[in-house]
């Protein structure tokens, strides 16, 4: 079923969707919402916004990538902006024989995003991101059927590996549409050790985190594949 999901997005001619990413730890919540649309091979719209408190000041609160099929613009990475310009602009056809794909243009903004997790990577369907997604799923099994927001889904659960080759592991629940295999929801549960300096900053007693800090990450997804879309959204942000 997971491979069917990857195949669906890899072969999609058009896509529209939204990902709401929420991370909760120590009673603090961090939320990022991403709107994504594309029409392959070279039209793409991505708008990612921070909602609420900011816990990552190294990245912009908003990140945008838009291609109109001829030119694409994207939010300048903080390390390169120095406040002079807001967007970088490049050609979709750098030469007469080359047309950049939506996945290649996504590569330009990926490092600037606050959420570039498995759902967004699956929707964009770069080969690298699909391989990375698989590397997180250390083990899994089909748990049965249920509903989410009245949508019939199948639940797949198992062990989650934070990084390939890494030692930090947790668990996950993945929910796919029972008919289309669209990704509906992903939840991961991780527990991290707390260093002494972090204990001091938290003003909590030393034994408060003896079992580490639990971090729950949730991606709520809504996606439509191969349906008509309004191409007026592919308007360059600087225009």
Residue frames as a rotation matrix with the C-alpha (Angstrom) as fourth column:
UNK 1
0.560 0.829 0.000 0.00
0.829 -0.560 0.000 0.00
0.000 0.000 -1.000 0.00
UNK 2
0.407 -0.497 -0.766 2.84
0.147 -0.793 0.592 2.39
-0.902 -0.353 -0.250 0.78
UNK 3
-0.686 -0.673 0.276 4.40
0.345 0.033 0.938 1.68
-0.640 0.739 0.210 -2.61
UNK 4
-0.096 0.750 0.655 1.01
0.987 -0.013 0.161 2.36
0.129 0.661 -0.739 -4.21
UNK 5
0.731 0.306 -0.610 0.99
0.473 -0.872 0.130 5.77
-0.492 -0.383 -0.782 -2.50
UNK 6
-0.151 -0.885 -0.441 4.46
0.012 -0.447 0.894 6.59
-0.988 0.130 0.078 -3.82
UNK 7
-0.687 -0.075 0.723 3.46
0.666 0.332 0.667 5.42
-0.291 0.940 -0.178 -7.31
UNK 8
0.359 0.920 0.158 0.30
0.927 -0.332 -0.176 7.55
-0.109 0.210 -0.972 -7.28
UNK 9
0.724 -0.096 -0.683 2.20
0.078 -0.972 0.220 10.76
-0.685 -0.212 -0.697 -6.60
UNK 10
-0.380 -0.924 0.047 5.13
0.095 0.011 0.995 9.87
-0.920 0.383 0.084 -8.86
UNK 11
-0.685 0.157 0.712 2.78
0.719 0.305 0.624 9.43
-0.119 0.939 -0.322 -11.81
UNK 12
0.226 0.844 -0.486 0.46
0.688 -0.492 -0.534 12.36
-0.690 -0.214 -0.692 -11.03
UNK 13
-0.194 -0.196 0.961 -0.02
0.879 -0.470 0.082 14.87
0.436 0.860 0.263 -13.84
UNK 14
-0.130 0.179 0.975 -1.64
-0.261 -0.955 0.140 17.42
0.956 -0.236 0.171 -11.51
UNK 15
-0.262 0.019 -0.965 -1.77
0.858 0.461 -0.224 17.76
0.441 -0.887 -0.137 -7.74
UNK 16
-0.104 0.170 0.980 -3.36
-0.386 -0.915 0.118 20.08
0.916 -0.366 0.161 -5.20
UNK 17
0.344 0.243 -0.907 -3.14
0.618 0.668 0.413 19.68
0.707 -0.703 0.079 -1.47
UNK 18
0.350 -0.210 0.913 -2.39
-0.640 -0.765 0.070 20.96
0.684 -0.609 -0.402 1.99
UNK 19
0.030 -0.407 -0.913 -0.20
0.588 0.746 -0.314 19.62
0.808 -0.527 0.261 4.78
UNK 20
0.583 0.123 0.803 -0.67
-0.538 -0.683 0.495 20.77
0.609 -0.720 -0.332 8.37
UNK 21
-0.004 -0.717 -0.697 2.36
0.405 0.636 -0.657 19.83
0.914 -0.285 0.288 10.43
UNK 22
0.625 0.222 0.749 2.15
-0.568 -0.528 0.631 20.07
0.535 -0.820 -0.203 14.22
UNK 23
-0.167 -0.725 -0.668 4.92
0.299 0.609 -0.735 19.16
0.940 -0.322 0.115 16.63
UNK 24
0.702 0.459 0.544 4.21
-0.412 -0.361 0.836 18.96
0.580 -0.812 -0.065 20.36
UNK 25
-0.026 -0.722 -0.692 6.84
0.592 0.546 -0.593 18.67
0.806 -0.425 0.413 23.12
UNK 26
-0.711 -0.297 -0.638 6.81
0.703 -0.283 -0.652 19.74
0.013 -0.912 0.410 26.78
UNK 27
0.111 0.909 -0.402 3.35
0.785 -0.328 -0.526 21.35
-0.610 -0.257 -0.749 26.31
UNK 28
-0.232 -0.204 -0.951 4.68
-0.377 -0.883 0.281 23.52
-0.897 0.423 0.128 23.48
UNK 29
0.388 0.445 0.807 3.20
0.591 0.552 -0.588 23.30
-0.708 0.705 -0.048 19.98
UNK 30
-0.496 -0.595 -0.633 4.77
-0.296 -0.570 0.767 24.25
-0.817 0.567 0.107 16.67
UNK 31
0.292 0.740 0.606 2.57
0.463 0.445 -0.767 24.38
-0.837 0.505 -0.212 13.54
UNK 32
-0.667 -0.470 -0.578 3.43
-0.348 -0.489 0.800 24.84
-0.659 0.735 0.163 9.88
UNK 33
0.389 0.846 0.366 0.90
0.148 0.334 -0.931 24.80
-0.909 0.416 0.005 7.03
UNK 34
-0.728 -0.656 -0.197 1.94
-0.163 -0.113 0.980 24.09
-0.666 0.746 -0.025 3.43
UNK 35
0.564 0.824 -0.058 -0.24
-0.199 0.067 -0.978 24.60
-0.802 0.563 0.202 0.36
UNK 36
-0.597 -0.798 0.079 1.04
-0.206 0.248 0.947 22.81
-0.775 0.549 -0.312 -2.73
UNK 37
0.689 0.712 0.135 -0.12
-0.062 0.244 -0.968 22.56
-0.722 0.658 0.212 -6.32
UNK 38
-0.466 -0.822 -0.326 1.61
-0.410 -0.126 0.903 21.49
-0.784 0.555 -0.279 -9.47
UNK 39
0.850 0.527 0.017 1.01
-0.213 0.374 -0.903 20.61
-0.482 0.763 0.430 -13.08
UNK 40
-0.035 -0.930 0.367 3.84
0.157 0.357 0.921 18.63
-0.987 0.090 0.134 -14.51
UNK 41
0.361 -0.839 -0.408 6.24
0.778 0.512 -0.365 19.11
0.515 -0.186 0.837 -16.05
UNK 42
-0.531 -0.843 0.079 6.98
0.734 -0.505 -0.454 22.66
0.423 -0.183 0.887 -14.90
UNK 43
-0.049 0.536 0.843 4.16
-0.296 -0.814 0.500 24.52
0.954 -0.225 0.198 -13.12
UNK 44
-0.197 -0.029 -0.980 4.39
0.802 0.569 -0.179 24.58
0.563 -0.822 -0.089 -9.33
UNK 45
0.112 0.252 0.961 3.03
-0.424 -0.863 0.275 26.59
0.899 -0.438 0.010 -6.42
UNK 46
0.026 -0.133 -0.991 4.25
0.799 0.598 -0.059 26.06
0.600 -0.790 0.122 -2.86
UNK 47
-0.023 0.039 0.999 3.38
-0.393 -0.919 0.027 28.35
0.919 -0.392 0.037 0.03
UNK 48
0.028 -0.064 -0.998 4.51
0.739 0.674 -0.022 27.38
0.674 -0.736 0.066 3.53
UNK 49
0.056 0.107 0.993 3.58
-0.374 -0.920 0.121 29.45
0.926 -0.378 -0.012 6.58
UNK 50
-0.839 -0.304 -0.451 4.42
0.345 0.344 -0.873 29.27
0.420 -0.888 -0.184 10.26
UNK 51
0.211 0.930 0.300 1.32
-0.014 -0.304 0.953 29.40
0.977 -0.205 -0.051 12.46
UNK 52
0.958 0.226 -0.178 1.78
0.172 0.044 0.984 30.57
0.231 -0.973 0.003 16.03
UNK 53
0.732 -0.681 0.002 5.02
-0.315 -0.336 0.887 30.52
-0.604 -0.651 -0.461 18.04
UNK 54
0.713 -0.598 -0.365 8.43
-0.406 0.072 -0.911 30.45
0.572 0.798 -0.191 16.40
UNK 55
0.803 -0.464 0.374 10.97
-0.175 0.415 0.893 27.92
-0.570 -0.782 0.252 17.68
UNK 56
0.190 -0.746 0.638 13.34
0.861 0.438 0.257 28.02
-0.472 0.501 0.726 14.71
UNK 57
0.654 0.112 -0.748 14.59
0.017 -0.991 -0.134 31.54
-0.757 0.074 -0.650 14.10
UNK 58
-0.450 -0.893 -0.013 17.16
-0.043 0.008 0.999 30.40
-0.892 0.450 -0.042 11.53
UNK 59
-0.743 0.249 0.622 14.46
0.668 0.338 0.663 29.98
-0.046 0.908 -0.417 8.89
UNK 60
-0.880 0.442 0.172 11.88
-0.379 -0.873 0.306 32.43
0.286 0.204 0.936 7.47
UNK 61
-0.536 0.768 0.352 8.32
-0.314 0.206 -0.927 32.29
-0.784 -0.607 0.131 8.78
UNK 62
0.668 0.743 -0.038 7.03
-0.260 0.185 -0.948 32.05
-0.697 0.643 0.317 5.21
UNK 63
-0.577 -0.810 0.108 8.55
-0.164 0.244 0.956 30.25
-0.800 0.534 -0.273 2.22
UNK 64
0.558 0.790 -0.253 7.29
-0.324 -0.074 -0.943 30.47
-0.764 0.609 0.215 -1.36
UNK 65
-0.726 -0.653 0.216 8.12
0.003 0.311 0.950 28.70
-0.688 0.691 -0.223 -4.62
UNK 66
0.460 0.886 -0.053 6.22
-0.027 -0.046 -0.999 29.50
-0.888 0.461 0.003 -7.82
UNK 67
-0.787 -0.596 0.161 6.84
0.151 0.067 0.986 28.61
-0.598 0.800 0.037 -11.46
UNK 68
0.186 0.849 -0.494 4.78
-0.483 -0.359 -0.798 29.95
-0.856 0.387 0.344 -14.35
UNK 69
0.765 0.067 0.640 6.39
0.388 0.746 -0.541 27.54
-0.514 0.663 0.545 -16.79
UNK 70
0.693 -0.555 0.460 8.98
0.295 -0.364 -0.883 30.05
0.658 0.748 -0.089 -17.98
UNK 71
-0.322 -0.731 0.602 10.42
-0.380 -0.483 -0.789 31.55
0.867 -0.483 -0.123 -14.80
UNK 72
0.467 0.484 -0.740 10.42
0.571 0.475 0.670 30.32
0.676 -0.735 -0.055 -11.22
UNK 73
-0.114 -0.414 0.903 10.89
-0.489 -0.768 -0.414 32.37
0.865 -0.489 -0.115 -8.07
UNK 74
0.411 0.210 -0.887 11.56
0.579 0.692 0.432 31.20
0.705 -0.691 0.163 -4.53
UNK 75
0.989 0.016 0.144 12.22
-0.105 -0.609 0.786 32.68
0.100 -0.793 -0.601 -1.11
UNK 76
0.235 -0.971 0.039 15.83
-0.451 -0.144 -0.881 33.62
0.861 0.190 -0.472 -0.60
UNK 77
0.364 -0.185 -0.913 17.57
0.697 0.705 0.135 31.39
0.618 -0.685 0.385 1.96
UNK 78
0.986 0.076 -0.150 18.32
0.161 -0.685 0.710 33.37
-0.049 -0.724 -0.688 5.15
UNK 79
0.308 -0.949 -0.071 22.04
0.550 0.117 0.827 32.75
-0.777 -0.293 0.558 4.77
UNK 80
-0.469 -0.509 0.722 22.04
0.875 -0.158 0.457 34.46
-0.118 0.846 0.520 1.38
UNK 81
0.404 0.809 0.428 19.44
0.868 -0.486 0.099 37.21
0.288 0.331 -0.899 1.73
UNK 82
-0.661 -0.640 -0.392 21.04
0.745 -0.619 -0.248 39.85
-0.084 -0.457 0.886 3.97
UNK 83
-0.095 0.760 -0.643 17.70
0.536 -0.506 -0.676 41.63
-0.839 -0.409 -0.360 3.68
UNK 84
-0.750 -0.282 -0.599 18.32
-0.249 -0.718 0.650 42.99
-0.613 0.636 0.468 0.18
UNK 85
-0.514 0.595 -0.618 15.91
-0.727 0.081 0.682 40.88
0.456 0.799 0.391 -1.88
UNK 86
-0.025 0.633 0.773 13.02
-0.862 0.378 -0.338 38.60
-0.507 -0.675 0.536 -0.98
UNK 87
0.765 0.364 0.530 12.98
-0.053 0.857 -0.512 36.19
-0.641 0.364 0.676 -3.94
UNK 88
-0.517 -0.852 -0.078 15.52
-0.300 0.096 0.949 34.62
-0.802 0.514 -0.305 -6.25
UNK 89
0.605 0.729 -0.322 14.56
-0.514 0.048 -0.856 34.15
-0.608 0.683 0.404 -9.89
UNK 90
-0.584 -0.764 0.274 15.71
-0.263 0.498 0.826 31.49
-0.768 0.411 -0.492 -12.33
UNK 91
-0.261 0.434 -0.862 14.74
-0.964 -0.066 0.258 30.21
0.055 0.899 0.435 -15.76
UNK 92
0.463 0.507 0.727 12.67
-0.485 0.832 -0.271 27.07
-0.742 -0.226 0.631 -16.17
UNK 93
0.908 -0.223 0.354 14.46
0.417 0.542 -0.729 26.51
-0.030 0.810 0.585 -19.50
UNK 94
0.471 -0.787 -0.398 18.13
-0.069 -0.483 0.873 27.29
-0.880 -0.383 -0.281 -18.72
UNK 95
-0.764 -0.583 -0.275 18.99
-0.322 -0.025 0.946 26.07
-0.558 0.812 -0.169 -22.25
UNK 96
-0.223 0.700 -0.679 16.93
-0.969 -0.080 0.235 25.20
0.110 0.710 0.696 -25.31
UNK 97
-0.229 0.056 -0.972 17.32
-0.306 0.944 0.127 21.50
0.924 0.326 -0.199 -24.57
UNK 98
-0.819 -0.130 -0.558 16.66
0.454 0.448 -0.770 21.58
0.350 -0.885 -0.308 -20.80
UNK 99
0.020 0.837 0.547 13.36
-0.363 -0.504 0.784 22.04
0.932 -0.214 0.294 -18.97
UNK 100
-0.900 -0.344 0.269 13.50
-0.350 0.201 -0.915 21.92
0.260 -0.917 -0.301 -15.18
UNK 101
-0.288 0.803 -0.521 10.88
0.427 0.595 0.681 19.70
0.857 -0.026 -0.514 -13.59
UNK 102
0.573 0.566 0.593 8.72
-0.336 -0.498 0.799 20.58
0.748 -0.657 -0.095 -10.60
UNK 103
0.885 -0.279 -0.373 10.89
0.464 0.598 0.653 18.25
0.041 -0.751 0.659 -8.50
UNK 104
-0.085 -0.975 0.206 14.10
0.926 -0.154 -0.345 20.00
0.368 0.161 0.916 -9.61
UNK 105
-0.147 0.091 0.985 12.65
-0.033 -0.996 0.088 23.40
0.989 -0.020 0.149 -8.78
UNK 106
0.878 0.479 0.000 11.56
-0.062 0.114 0.992 22.12
0.474 -0.871 0.130 -5.37
UNK 107
0.377 -0.823 -0.426 15.21
0.890 0.450 -0.081 21.34
0.258 -0.348 0.901 -4.66
UNK 108
-0.307 -0.528 0.792 15.94
0.368 -0.833 -0.413 25.09
0.878 0.164 0.450 -4.72
UNK 109
-0.008 0.409 0.913 13.74
-0.646 -0.699 0.307 25.79
0.763 -0.587 0.270 -1.68
UNK 110
0.477 0.302 -0.825 13.89
0.226 0.865 0.447 22.53
0.849 -0.400 0.345 0.26
UNK 111
-0.376 -0.732 -0.568 16.63
0.766 0.099 -0.635 23.69
0.521 -0.674 0.524 2.66
UNK 112
-0.836 0.102 0.540 14.60
-0.241 -0.951 -0.194 26.82
0.493 -0.293 0.819 3.51
UNK 113
0.075 0.986 -0.151 11.47
-0.287 0.167 0.943 24.91
0.955 -0.027 0.296 4.53
UNK 114
-0.355 -0.068 0.932 10.49
-0.934 -0.012 -0.356 24.35
0.035 -0.998 -0.059 8.14
UNK 115
0.185 0.423 0.887 8.62
-0.352 0.871 -0.342 21.20
-0.917 -0.249 0.310 7.16
UNK 116
-0.046 -0.203 -0.978 10.04
-0.986 0.168 0.012 18.99
0.162 0.965 -0.208 4.43
UNK 117
-0.358 -0.081 0.930 8.92
-0.629 0.757 -0.176 15.73
-0.690 -0.648 -0.322 5.98
UNK 118
-0.794 -0.026 0.607 7.67
0.243 0.902 0.357 12.48
-0.557 0.431 -0.710 4.49
UNK 119
0.235 0.953 0.191 4.26
0.594 0.015 -0.804 13.82
-0.769 0.303 -0.562 3.33
UNK 120
0.626 -0.017 -0.780 5.64
-0.436 -0.836 -0.332 16.75
-0.646 0.548 -0.531 1.34
UNK 121
-0.476 -0.871 -0.122 8.47
-0.659 0.261 0.705 14.62
-0.583 0.416 -0.698 0.00
UNK 122
-0.519 0.370 0.770 5.95
0.463 0.880 -0.110 11.99
-0.718 0.299 -0.628 -1.12
UNK 123
0.567 0.807 -0.169 3.78
0.330 -0.409 -0.851 14.58
-0.755 0.426 -0.498 -2.88
UNK 124
0.380 -0.519 -0.766 6.73
-0.768 -0.638 0.052 16.11
-0.515 0.569 -0.641 -4.75
UNK 125
0.885 0.067 0.461 8.06
0.053 0.968 -0.243 12.59
-0.463 0.240 0.853 -5.43
UNK 126
0.333 -0.879 -0.342 11.73
-0.911 -0.206 -0.358 13.29
0.244 0.431 -0.869 -6.03
UNK 127
0.498 -0.180 -0.848 13.49
0.004 0.979 -0.205 9.91
0.867 0.099 0.488 -6.15
UNK 128
-0.615 -0.788 0.027 15.81
0.015 -0.046 -0.999 11.03
0.789 -0.614 0.040 -3.32
UNK 129
-0.506 0.476 0.719 12.87
-0.849 -0.424 -0.317 11.97
0.154 -0.771 0.618 -1.06
UNK 130
0.589 0.741 -0.322 11.07
-0.679 0.670 0.300 8.70
0.438 0.042 0.898 -1.73
UNK 131
0.115 -0.643 -0.758 14.18
0.255 0.756 -0.603 6.74
0.960 -0.124 0.251 -0.78
UNK 132
-0.803 -0.400 0.441 14.54
-0.256 -0.436 -0.863 8.90
0.538 -0.806 0.248 2.33
UNK 133
0.024 0.909 0.417 10.90
-0.964 -0.089 0.250 8.25
0.265 -0.408 0.874 3.25
UNK 134
0.652 0.202 -0.730 11.41
-0.187 0.977 0.103 4.51
0.734 0.069 0.675 3.03
UNK 135
-0.330 -0.896 -0.295 14.54
0.171 0.251 -0.953 4.74
0.928 -0.365 0.071 5.21
UNK 136
-0.540 0.192 0.819 12.43
-0.768 -0.511 -0.387 6.10
0.345 -0.838 0.423 8.11
UNK 137
0.527 0.844 0.098 10.14
-0.832 0.488 0.264 3.06
0.175 -0.221 0.959 8.11
UNK 138
-0.507 -0.825 0.251 12.26
-0.861 0.499 -0.099 0.52
-0.043 -0.266 -0.963 9.96
UNK 139
-0.947 0.323 -0.003 9.39
0.321 0.944 0.076 -1.94
0.028 0.071 -0.997 10.28
UNK 140
-0.598 0.800 -0.044 5.63
-0.778 -0.593 -0.205 -1.80
-0.191 -0.088 0.978 9.75
UNK 141
-0.896 0.421 0.140 2.46
0.433 0.899 0.070 -3.84
-0.097 0.123 -0.988 9.64
UNK 142
-0.514 0.815 0.268 -1.14
-0.161 -0.398 0.903 -3.36
0.843 0.421 0.336 8.59
UNK 143
-0.992 0.107 0.073 -3.27
-0.068 0.048 -0.996 -2.64
-0.110 -0.993 -0.041 11.67
UNK 144
-0.374 0.915 0.151 -6.74
0.827 0.403 -0.393 -2.49
-0.420 -0.021 -0.907 10.13
UNK 145
-0.465 0.334 0.820 -9.31
0.563 -0.602 0.565 -0.01
0.683 0.725 0.092 8.91
UNK 146
-0.290 0.422 -0.859 -10.83
0.768 -0.432 -0.472 3.09
-0.571 -0.797 -0.199 10.50
UNK 147
0.436 0.413 0.800 -12.08
0.797 -0.591 -0.129 6.55
0.419 0.693 -0.586 9.48
UNK 148
-0.517 -0.533 -0.670 -10.52
0.709 -0.705 0.015 10.02
-0.480 -0.467 0.742 9.73
UNK 149
-0.613 0.385 -0.690 -12.87
-0.394 -0.906 -0.155 12.96
-0.684 0.177 0.707 9.14
UNK 150
0.406 0.900 0.157 -15.37
-0.437 0.342 -0.832 10.51
-0.803 0.269 0.532 7.61
UNK 151
0.289 -0.397 -0.871 -12.73
-0.917 0.147 -0.372 9.22
0.276 0.906 -0.321 5.15
UNK 152
0.982 0.020 0.189 -12.23
-0.077 0.952 0.298 5.42
-0.174 -0.307 0.936 5.21
UNK 153
0.313 -0.943 -0.111 -8.55
-0.886 -0.247 -0.393 4.73
0.343 0.221 -0.913 5.79
UNK 154
0.746 -0.262 -0.612 -6.17
0.351 0.936 0.027 1.86
0.566 -0.235 0.791 6.44
UNK 155
0.778 -0.497 0.384 -3.73
-0.622 -0.528 0.578 2.16
-0.084 -0.688 -0.720 9.33
UNK 156
0.569 -0.728 -0.382 -0.12
0.363 0.639 -0.678 1.07
0.738 0.247 0.628 9.00
UNK 157
0.834 -0.258 0.488 2.06
-0.544 -0.533 0.648 1.23
0.093 -0.806 -0.585 12.11
UNK 158
0.702 -0.637 -0.320 5.55
0.567 0.771 -0.290 0.29
0.431 0.022 0.902 13.14
UNK 159
0.321 -0.709 -0.627 9.00
0.707 -0.261 0.658 1.50
-0.630 -0.655 0.417 14.15
UNK 160
0.961 0.001 0.275 10.20
0.175 -0.775 -0.607 4.91
0.213 0.631 -0.746 12.98
UNK 161
0.148 -0.972 -0.182 13.87
0.948 0.087 0.306 5.66
-0.282 -0.218 0.934 12.44
UNK 162
0.612 0.137 -0.779 14.77
0.167 -0.985 -0.042 9.35
-0.773 -0.104 -0.626 12.65
UNK 163
0.373 -0.560 -0.740 17.79
-0.894 -0.430 -0.126 9.09
-0.248 0.709 -0.661 10.35
UNK 164
0.883 -0.112 -0.456 19.20
-0.140 0.864 -0.483 6.31
0.448 0.490 0.748 8.24
UNK 165
0.049 -0.911 -0.409 21.93
0.389 0.395 -0.833 4.65
0.920 -0.118 0.374 10.25
UNK 166
-0.330 -0.130 0.935 20.98
-0.619 -0.718 -0.318 6.68
0.712 -0.684 0.157 13.33
UNK 167
-0.877 -0.064 -0.477 20.26
0.285 0.728 -0.623 5.35
0.388 -0.682 -0.620 16.80
UNK 168
-0.779 0.627 -0.004 17.18
-0.405 -0.508 -0.760 7.46
-0.479 -0.591 0.650 17.58
UNK 169
-0.825 0.528 -0.203 14.03
0.170 0.574 0.801 5.44
0.539 0.626 -0.563 17.03
UNK 170
-0.687 0.694 0.215 10.35
-0.560 -0.317 -0.766 5.71
-0.464 -0.646 0.606 17.85
UNK 171
-0.508 0.609 0.610 6.99
0.621 0.749 -0.231 4.61
-0.598 0.261 -0.758 16.49
UNK 172
-0.869 0.263 -0.420 4.63
-0.450 -0.771 0.449 5.81
-0.206 0.580 0.789 13.80
UNK 173
-0.146 0.854 0.499 1.07
0.497 0.499 -0.710 5.48
-0.855 0.145 -0.498 12.52
UNK 174
-0.914 -0.156 -0.374 0.41
-0.255 -0.494 0.831 6.08
-0.315 0.855 0.412 8.83
UNK 175
-0.098 0.964 0.248 -3.13
0.229 0.264 -0.937 6.42
-0.969 -0.035 -0.247 7.45
UNK 176
-0.965 -0.215 -0.152 -3.91
-0.116 -0.174 0.978 5.97
-0.237 0.961 0.143 3.75
UNK 177
-0.132 0.940 -0.315 -7.18
-0.943 -0.217 -0.253 6.45
-0.306 0.263 0.915 1.91
UNK 178
-0.128 0.124 0.984 -8.71
-0.198 0.969 -0.148 2.98
-0.972 -0.213 -0.100 1.62
UNK 179
0.732 0.514 0.447 -9.55
0.336 0.299 -0.893 3.47
-0.593 0.804 0.046 -2.07
UNK 180
0.949 -0.305 0.074 -7.01
-0.101 -0.519 -0.849 5.86
0.298 0.798 -0.523 -3.61
UNK 181
0.412 -0.804 -0.429 -4.03
0.901 0.429 0.063 5.26
0.133 -0.413 0.901 -1.25
UNK 182
0.249 -0.285 0.926 -3.71
0.023 -0.954 -0.300 9.03
0.968 0.096 -0.231 -0.78
UNK 183
-0.628 -0.543 -0.558 -1.83
0.615 0.094 -0.783 9.98
0.478 -0.834 0.274 2.38
UNK 184
0.410 0.866 0.285 -4.31
0.348 -0.437 0.829 11.23
0.843 -0.241 -0.481 4.98
UNK 185
0.808 -0.123 0.576 -2.28
-0.547 -0.517 0.658 11.37
0.217 -0.847 -0.486 8.18
UNK 186
0.179 -0.795 -0.579 1.11
0.356 0.601 -0.715 10.53
0.917 -0.078 0.391 9.66
UNK 187
0.827 0.017 0.561 1.97
-0.497 -0.443 0.746 10.57
0.262 -0.896 -0.358 13.37
UNK 188
0.113 -0.828 -0.549 5.42
0.226 0.559 -0.798 9.89
0.968 -0.034 0.250 14.81
UNK 189
0.972 0.128 0.196 6.40
-0.173 -0.175 0.969 9.45
0.158 -0.976 -0.148 18.46
UNK 190
0.193 -0.971 -0.142 10.02
0.291 0.194 -0.937 10.09
0.937 0.139 0.320 19.43
UNK 191
0.976 0.007 -0.218 11.81
0.214 -0.234 0.948 10.40
-0.045 -0.972 -0.230 22.75
UNK 192
0.380 -0.863 0.334 15.01
0.165 -0.293 -0.942 12.44
0.910 0.413 0.031 22.99
UNK 193
0.128 -0.462 -0.878 17.55
0.989 0.130 0.076 12.74
0.079 -0.877 0.473 25.77
UNK 194
0.906 0.188 0.379 17.99
0.155 -0.981 0.117 16.17
0.394 -0.047 -0.918 27.37
UNK 195
-0.054 -0.998 -0.033 21.47
0.611 -0.007 -0.791 17.63
0.789 -0.063 0.611 27.84
UNK 196
-0.181 -0.065 -0.981 22.37
0.964 -0.210 -0.164 19.41
-0.195 -0.976 0.101 31.13
UNK 197
-0.963 -0.217 -0.163 22.48
0.184 -0.964 0.193 22.84
-0.198 0.156 0.968 29.46
UNK 198
-0.552 0.827 0.102 18.92
-0.039 -0.148 0.988 22.34
0.833 0.542 0.114 28.21
UNK 199
0.047 0.535 -0.844 17.79
0.883 0.373 0.286 21.44
0.467 -0.758 -0.454 31.72
UNK 200
-0.599 -0.343 -0.723 19.19
0.681 -0.694 -0.235 24.70
-0.421 -0.633 0.650 33.04
UNK 201
-0.975 0.221 0.037 17.41
-0.156 -0.785 0.600 26.73
0.162 0.579 0.799 30.37
UNK 202
-0.327 0.915 -0.238 14.12
0.206 0.315 0.927 24.95
0.922 0.254 -0.291 31.04
UNK 203
-0.533 0.056 0.844 14.21
-0.744 -0.506 -0.436 25.82
0.403 -0.860 0.311 34.77
UNK 204
0.640 0.718 -0.273 12.99
-0.528 0.669 0.522 22.30
0.558 -0.190 0.808 35.50
UNK 205
0.461 -0.471 0.752 14.37
-0.692 0.339 0.637 19.93
-0.555 -0.814 -0.170 38.17
UNK 206
-0.437 -0.818 -0.375 17.10
-0.877 0.293 0.381 17.57
-0.202 0.495 -0.845 37.00
UNK 207
-0.841 0.098 0.532 14.93
0.052 0.994 -0.101 14.47
-0.538 -0.057 -0.841 37.36
UNK 208
0.027 0.929 -0.370 12.05
-0.473 -0.314 -0.823 15.94
-0.881 0.197 0.430 35.34
UNK 209
0.587 0.146 -0.797 13.41
-0.810 0.118 -0.575 14.49
0.010 0.982 0.187 32.10
UNK 210
-0.205 -0.732 0.650 15.13
-0.684 0.582 0.439 11.36
-0.700 -0.355 -0.620 33.31
UNK 211
0.005 0.267 0.964 13.24
0.457 0.857 -0.240 9.43
-0.889 0.442 -0.118 30.66
UNK 212
-0.832 -0.378 0.406 13.86
0.531 -0.332 0.780 12.07
-0.160 0.864 0.477 28.02
UNK 213
-0.469 0.667 -0.579 11.40
-0.435 -0.745 -0.506 14.36
-0.769 0.015 0.640 26.24
UNK 214
-0.263 0.472 0.841 8.61
0.720 0.677 -0.155 12.92
-0.643 0.565 -0.518 24.12
UNK 215
-0.637 0.064 -0.768 8.06
-0.476 -0.817 0.326 14.68
-0.607 0.573 0.551 20.80
UNK 216
-0.118 0.692 0.712 4.87
0.603 0.620 -0.502 13.93
-0.789 0.370 -0.491 18.87
UNK 217
-0.769 -0.167 -0.618 4.77
-0.364 -0.679 0.637 15.07
-0.526 0.715 0.461 15.24
UNK 218
-0.059 0.848 0.527 1.54
0.504 0.481 -0.717 15.00
-0.861 0.224 -0.456 13.26
UNK 219
-0.928 -0.128 -0.350 0.98
-0.240 -0.515 0.823 15.65
-0.286 0.848 0.447 9.56
UNK 220
-0.003 0.969 0.246 -2.66
0.292 0.237 -0.927 16.08
-0.956 0.069 -0.284 8.54
UNK 221
-0.873 -0.471 -0.126 -2.95
-0.035 -0.198 0.980 15.89
-0.486 0.860 0.156 4.76
UNK 222
0.364 0.930 0.056 -5.52
0.094 0.024 -0.995 16.68
-0.927 0.367 -0.079 2.11
UNK 223
-0.642 -0.691 -0.332 -4.64
-0.309 -0.163 0.937 15.93
-0.701 0.704 -0.109 -1.50
UNK 224
0.627 0.772 0.105 -6.24
-0.129 0.235 -0.963 15.64
-0.768 0.591 0.247 -4.92
UNK 225
-0.500 -0.842 0.201 -4.55
-0.041 0.256 0.966 13.97
-0.865 0.475 -0.163 -7.86
UNK 226
-0.918 0.001 0.398 -5.22
0.390 0.203 0.898 14.43
-0.079 0.979 -0.186 -11.58
UNK 227
0.208 0.971 -0.118 -8.08
0.899 -0.238 -0.367 16.87
-0.385 -0.030 -0.923 -11.10
UNK 228
0.285 -0.046 0.957 -8.58
0.634 -0.740 -0.224 20.23
0.719 0.671 -0.182 -12.82
UNK 229
0.016 -0.296 -0.955 -6.82
0.900 -0.412 0.143 23.11
-0.436 -0.862 0.260 -11.11
UNK 230
0.942 0.329 -0.067 -6.87
0.293 -0.903 -0.316 26.89
-0.164 0.278 -0.946 -11.41
UNK 231
0.241 -0.927 0.288 -3.68
0.948 0.161 -0.276 27.81
0.210 0.339 0.917 -13.24
UNK 232
0.564 -0.014 0.826 -3.96
0.035 -0.999 -0.041 31.44
0.825 0.052 -0.563 -12.10
UNK 233
0.975 -0.221 0.003 -2.20
-0.001 0.010 1.000 30.38
-0.221 -0.975 0.009 -8.87
UNK 234
0.312 -0.915 0.257 1.04
0.906 0.367 0.210 29.99
-0.286 0.167 0.943 -10.84
UNK 235
0.795 -0.021 0.606 1.69
0.208 -0.929 -0.306 33.71
0.569 0.370 -0.735 -10.66
UNK 236
-0.169 -0.969 -0.181 5.17
0.626 0.037 -0.779 34.85
0.762 -0.245 0.600 -9.67
UNK 237
0.319 0.350 -0.881 5.18
0.945 -0.193 0.266 36.35
-0.077 -0.917 -0.392 -6.16
UNK 238
-0.564 -0.612 -0.554 7.18
0.565 -0.776 0.282 39.41
-0.602 -0.154 0.784 -7.26
UNK 239
-0.786 0.291 0.545 4.56
0.430 -0.377 0.820 40.41
0.445 0.879 0.171 -9.82
